[in-house]
Amino acid sequence: MNTHLPNHRDRRILSFPAVHPCQGISTGTLVASLITLSQTICNFQPQIFPTQKRNARETIRQISIISIFLQEIQDNCYLIPNSIIISFSELHFTLQKIHFLMQDCTLEGANLLLLSKSRHVADQFCSLIRAVATTLDVLPLHRIEICDEVKELVELVAKQARKAKFEVDPSDEIATKKLHSVLHQFERGTEPKLHTMQEILDYLKIKSWNDCHREIKFIENEISWLENRDCNEREVPFLSSLVGFLSYCRVVIFESLDQNSDQYEARISTEIISITCLNPDDFRCPISLELMTDPVTISTGQTYDRASIQKWLKAGNKTCPKTGENLSSTELVPNTTLKKLIQQFCTDNRVSFSKSCNRNRDITRTISPGSSAEAHAMQFLSWFLTRRLVFGTEQQKNKAAYEIRLLTRASIFNRACLIEVGTVPPLLELLATEDKTTQENAISALMKLSKHSNGPENIMGHNGLKPIISVLKNGLSLEAQQIAAAIIFYLCSVKEYRKSIGENQDAIPCLVELVKEGTTCGKKNAVVAIFGLLLLPRNHQRVIEAGAVHALVSIIDPSYKDELVTEALAVIAALAENFDGANAVLEASALPLITRMLRSSASRAGKEHCASILLSLCVNVGVNVVGVLARDITLMPLLYSLLTDGTAHAAKKARFLIKILHDFNETATSRLKGSSVLRQLNGLELRN
């Protein structure tokens, strides 16, 4: 019999997915498995339990006696009647659950969570030991030929298990009361005393920044699990309060980062952005800044994603988030017209509407804090971090920037708090540091803040463009440079800033240089930042003059990832829409690369961009391009496949190309007539 039990990572904490042994199992196999399981439980040391030490000790004591009983049966090869197998099967089932419980009580990162659930955990110990007692009560010991001493031991265990009191340890109870006191103070908006919080951490053996961070991640995973299943609304606010408490402790109590703290974030600053993130402004929810999946209009006439505005209203707000006007009604009117436009946008741009929906549900949960305790803890933290950024030592400033990176990573509310108290100006000043790590932390923190609806305005309002472009140009690491490119992308989400960025003499040339020399992530961020700038037509010429076309064409290579190649094609397609851009593409010898990509690309979006580029070259450059394409016998079948397999946008481009090639072939004997056809086609309006 396989005695392997699922690892705790495969299940949720305090869930016990035990399974009954199969009906046909032999007695010997079952007994051997019971011995292994009981010994595994007995190998736990009570002193390593942060909480529940007494209950763990009593459980181990009683299971050790049962292990002696089982070992006696195995060693003496006693005959076990088949009727007893049922009792042993139930015992095996219960021991599995006890093993799960013991695993959970010693689980790394779960100390605070288990302390907060002390009563429930103690009840689990009691329930499972009572289940063992019940199994032993019905076990017909008289039918097993074992010595009287062992029988007496088993009977004693059954008797003690029935009467045993599994209570919360007095020391656990004291620590729990302190924890609840601290949470209540946060809830009332009072900053708790540090020494009380330190006592809780000391009791739970949370001794370092890493320990504290590990506890936060564990509870955040619990919250995500609950919210993804829309269950237990009461538990989420309490868990959010625990996160607020731990976040406060991590920032304020643990003054220095552990040397290996980066392993927990796996290069959290490395953010790869995508052209599909840059949606038309009217399609974005003003609250979450994400693509709306269920747009609704409120009484002020503003439109929001349903999940976002419902979260806003549920938090007790009675005003319009965008205008600040009082709401005459909380009725949400579906905006079906806008929803259809968004769905069409998703279809045309190969964006998964369902994935966008999932992303909204994930991010909108952080628009408002999970609890008032978490909200006040974050507000206290925001002031603390701002003071550190302004008045702290270089080491303290670096840690403050790093903490802001973490706090803003996936929480809109945290971003709002930090922007409101004024963290942007000192972070911008910190970019001038000579320390590589500090610069990376500061630019990463700003990038997270730039995602908030008020972020771009705050950065630009405090003259942040110049220091950000300075990092883009002369950053102390490639990582800092590529994050600066990501900020440029988010700033481009505001129409007015595209002009300011484009007029900066270093912005576009530095982005082009990053396309040439950056890492894969850096290239990608630079490409999409350029795409954002191209949404302002006057930036097209600046991008061309900076040599972007040659840099982008160099990416059209199988050695690069498909997604990067596809987005480079999208930018080339945007540039090729006008005469100068089309000529630059041709001068870069891109034509054979584009036709090859149309043939070999696995990306439907990539094929669509290739068709757009070829059509723009035909229209803007003329007969020379058409002649080259007409001689390529493999092109026409590819275009016909786009008519059936491509999007509506791709099919439209393919139809225009097919018409051009057909007309050219029909008039191949007359160059003059061919030129006339092309002049007529040049007048066609091509819509993207």
ABEGO torsion letter per residue (X at the ends): XBABBBBAAABBBGBBBBBBBBAABBAAAAAAAAAAAAAAAAABBAAABABGAAAAAAAAAAAAAAAAAAAAAAAAGBBBBAAAAAAAAAAAAAAAAAAAAAAAAABBGAAAAAAAAAAAAAAAAAAAAAAAAAAAAABBAAABBBBAAAAAAAAAAAAAAAABBBBBBAAAAAAAAAAAAAAAAAAAGBBBBAAAAAAAAAAAGBABAAAAAAAAAAAAAAAAAAAAAGBGAAAAAAAAAAAAAAAAAAAAABABBBAAAAAAAGGAABBBBBAAABBBAAABBAAAGBBBABBBBBAAGBBBBAAAAAAAAAAGBABBAAAGBBBABABBBBBAAAAAAAAAAAAAAGBBAAAAAAAAAAAAAAABBABAAAAAAAAAAAAAAAAAAAABBAAAAAAAAAAAAAAAAABAAAAAAAAAAGAAAAAAAAAABABAAAAAAAAAAAAAAAABAAAAAAAAAAGAAAAAAAAAAABABAAAAAAAAAAAAAAAABAAAAAAAAABAAAAAAAAAAAAABBAAAAAAAAAAAAAAAABAAAAAAAAAAGAAAAAAAABBAABBAAAAAAAAAAAAAAAABAAAAAAAAAAGAAAAAAAAAAABABAAAAAAAAAAAAAAAAAAEAAAAAAAAABAAAAAAAAAAAAABBAAAAAAAAAAAAAAAAAAAAAABAAAAAAAAAAAAABBBBX
